Amino acid sequence: MREVISEIHIKVYSDGSFEAKKIFRTELPDLIRNSSRRTTQAVSTILQMHNLKKRLEETNQEIDYNRLYNQALSLVAQNLNLQISTVRDKLERKMGETAEEVQDLIKAYFTNNDMRLKNVMIDSVRGTRKELEDIAAIEELFRMMSS
């Protein structure tokens, strides 16, 4: 079964110039769309990393998690029309972790199924206005990645 993993959108202007934008598909269930922007951006980035990692594994390429993290941040920022620093902030400062700590948590999840990442994400949304929606979105992310 073939799966669409990216699309190219082209805008052509009357002066003959054009813009091409590659869009990577990251299917977000409605549950995630109801979450806070912080959680949507964090979940989207981790899901994008998961998708990129799967593609690398399928072609037996070595996985550099730091590079994967930066690629995912860039793709999510592009798809959501945000600055990379905005998306990075949602994964780092808002989770109360440094960049290195977040990357270590993500790598530990992907390499050892270490659930500390999930726990830190859930703890970071406790007491927020959209706590229930955010926790549901985080739970859905980890369910999607385990199937």
N, C-alpha and C positions, 0 to 999 in steps of 0.2 A: 504494500500500500504506500503510495507516495503522499507525503505530507508537505504542504506549503510552509516553508520556514522563513521566507522573506518575499517582499514585493518591491517593485520599483515604481514610484509615482513620478511622472514627468509633467511639468507645466511648460507649455510652449507659449511664448508671447508674440504679439503682433510684429515686433521688430526682428523676429527670427531667433532671439535668444531663448534659452530654456534652462530649467532647473530640474535636476534629477535627485530624488531622495530615496534611499534604500530604507525600507521599513521592515524590521524583523518582527515577526508575529510572536506575541506572547499572549496566549489566551488567558484572560482573567475572568474567572467565574463572577457572576453577579454579586456573590457574597463578598468578594474582594473589592468590587467597585463601591460597595456601601461603607467601606472602612474609611478611616481618616486618611488624609493625603500622606501623612507620615508612614502609615502602615502600607498603603498602596504602593508607595515608592520603594519601601524596604522589601516587601514581598515580590514586587516586580523585578527588582534587581537580583534577588536570590533565585527566583524562577528563571530569569534570563541566564544566570550562571549555570544552573542545572541543564538548561537546553544546550548551551554552548559546550558544556562538559560532555554531554551525551554525543554531540557531533564529533568531538575530538576522539572520544573513545571508539566510535564506530570506524574511524579511519586510523586507529592505533597511533595517534599522535600523543606526544608527551603533554601533560597538563601542567601549566604554570598558573597556580591559583592567583597570584598577584596580578598577572596579566589578564586572566579571566575576570577578576573583580573589576579592573579598570575598563575592560571591554563592556561588561554588563552595565556598569554605571553610565558609560557613554551612550549605549543603545537605549537605555531606559530614559535618560535625559532627552535624547533626540525624539523618542516616541511620545514623551509627555510634554515636549517643547519647554524644557527647563534647563537651567545651567547644571553642569555636572556637579558643581559644588553644592547645589541645593539637594540633589539626590544623595550625595555622599554624607551630608549632614544628617539626613534621616537615618542612615545606617550607623553612624558613629556617635555623634554628640547626643542625639535623642535617645540612643540606647545606653548612654553613659559609658561608652567604651572608646578606646583609641582606635585609629585606623588599623594598627597592627593587631589589636585584640579582636576586632571584628573579623579581619581576614583569617586569623587563627581559628576562631569559632567556626567560620564557614568551611575552612579546610578540614577541620576535625569532623564536621558533620559529613562532608562529602567522602572523606577517606575512611572514617571509622564509625559512621552513623551515630556520632556523639550528639546527644540532644541538648547540650548546653545552649546552643544557638537558639533553639525554640524557647527554652526557658527564659533566656535573657530578653528575647523579643516580647514574650508575654509579660514579663515583669516590667518592661519599659512602658507598657500601655495601661498598667493597673491605675485606677483612679482617674482615668481620662474620660472625657465626655462620651466617646465612642468605644469604651472599653469592651463591651460585649461584641460589637461588630468587628473590632480589631482582633480580638482573641479568636473569633470564628474564622477570620481570614487567615490568620497565622496557622491555625489547626488545619485548614483546607490546603494551605501551601504544603505543609509537611505530608499530608495525606496524598496529594498529587505527586509529590516527588518520590514517595515510597512505592507507588503503584507502577 
